[in-house]
């Protein structure tokens, strides 16, 4: 099964992606992670992407679509994959439909008022785990692998404001796009814990796998 994970920055896409990957064996493809790896490696794509990411803007569509197309050309995705952070606008969704078949779009819906605090308090690990400072009790290392936690450069109030603006203007219309295709499954994360959100998603995935 090929899945798109949709949700505002801070909705918990990364956390859910790790849980889904573990249980359903779907290859997790995050465009944000691909850009960050390129920035770390000092590649030309990384240099280009950094200026957009730091400004809270989307990296140009041509670059992003090409990266995803190349990634989906690899054999390891034959058993199914999950796109996290792509598509981010209607153009990317239409391009994706030209080179891939998406079965399901999981939309994680979250109260907007929670997002700023969630993102600015986020601490992440290179292994993919993500925490909120309020639950760390001062710990500075990942509970899963022991590596040091850090704050993403774009998780600061100014950039987050721009990212949320970009999300509502460009990405939110994808909810309707996938609804019209009959592929949308929305989970209202509201007051649910990440585990409870995952239980709802897992139930839906199991139903569809059967
Ligand atoms: P994320 O880790 O998904 O929050 O992505 C971090 C940043 O990478 C975003 O704020 C964008 O600047 C950039 N980015 C990630 N995915 C895309 C995409 N599909 N299209 C354009 N830019 C993207």
Boltz pocket constraint, residues with backbone or C-beta under 6 A from the ligand:
constraints:
  - pocket:
      binder: B
      contacts: [[A, 9], [A, 31], [A, 32], [A, 33], [A, 35], [A, 49], [A, 52], [A, 53], [A, 56], [A, 57], [A, 58], [A, 59], [A, 60], [A, 61], [A, 64], [A, 84], [A, 85], [A, 86], [A, 87], [A, 88], [A, 92], [A, 154], [A, 163]]
      max_distance: 6.0
